[in-house]
Amino acid sequence: MTLSLYSLLGRSSGYATWQIVPERDMIDLSGYTTGDFRRGASTLKEIAWWAVRALFFQTPIPWPSSLRVALLRLFGAKVGEGVVIRSHVNITFPWRFSAGDHVWLGEEVLILSLALVTIESNCCISQRAFLCTGSHDFSSPAFSLLTAPITIREGSWVAAAAFIALGVQVGPGSMVAAGSIVLANVPPRVIVRGNPAAVVKEL
């Protein structure tokens, strides 16, 4: 046995776990595959989305949010009313994105929607926050792809430059402080802060 530490995010719990694993070969990316992962749309649809994203989302041009919302819906997203989407927002696969009413997405928000990302009503996702539904199994020589959904419950705030890992659920009425790294579920009505994020205040 060799003392090999790695962080593996659980599909359901969202917790980071540290494990001792048997000695193994180093990662060989030439053997990498995505396993049973499916992109969820045809190649033509994905290319069309790349073009739309470049022209209307990842640009400093202040296109109206209503236009961006209409385009997201056209590509399969479920988006409510009163949603605000600022410039340089990057949503990987809109057909795996859902937002309720009066959701705000700040400048340079990145949503890697390899699995479903759900943002419920009256949530704010601030500048440069990263919602990441994908990771890799570092214990596997094939560096296997891991995916799990993210849910941001109603009335929550993910502040600037926060990272939300795959499988995480942020409870209703909670705040993730700026720059925090969230690897586990956040309870309702709390403030979490730090790396890894921990509860610092109940609301």
Phi, psi and omega in degrees: 000146175235145181283090183245109184262136176209159179256118180240118184277122181293145182295324186257318187277329185081000183277146172277134179234143179253129185227152170263124185242154178297155176300140185212174175291156175292164178299135176237095185292347177293340179261009184293137169223164178267009177062230182268011180295136176237140185285341171089003180203163178289160177301320180297317178295320180293319177297318177299320179294321177304317181293315180296318180298317180295322184279325190240348182243303183271065184208149176284350179297126185279063176303145179297145180301326180300324177292315180298320177298316180299320179292320176300316179296322179301328181262016170102000177287152173255110187230132182277200183266154175069024181278135180249126180233113182277179183291153175066020172287135183239107176249116189297302181235099184298335179289356173238041181223134179222130177228137178280203180278145173056048173265139177247130173243114184281175181304135173066021172296135179244122178241103178273096189261059172293332169236174185297132171249121180243123175242114183282177188297151174060041175248146176243125174248108191277177188308133174064013171295150183232114174259111193240106181271005183233151173204193180222152177272103184288345178280348183263128176302335179277358178055048190305141179288136174240136175223149175198149184289161174237138176230127174251111186282165190304139173076020182259161179230120171258107189282176190304137173063020175281153178243126177247120185276165179302144178081359185275142170239124176266120185294159182298140176072019182256164179233133171258115185294157183304135176077005183282154178246109187258112182249354182224160180302142180259126180295167176294146169054055174221167168249129175245150183208148170108187181223106353288154184295140178225156180292127177246345181199140172262144186253000000 
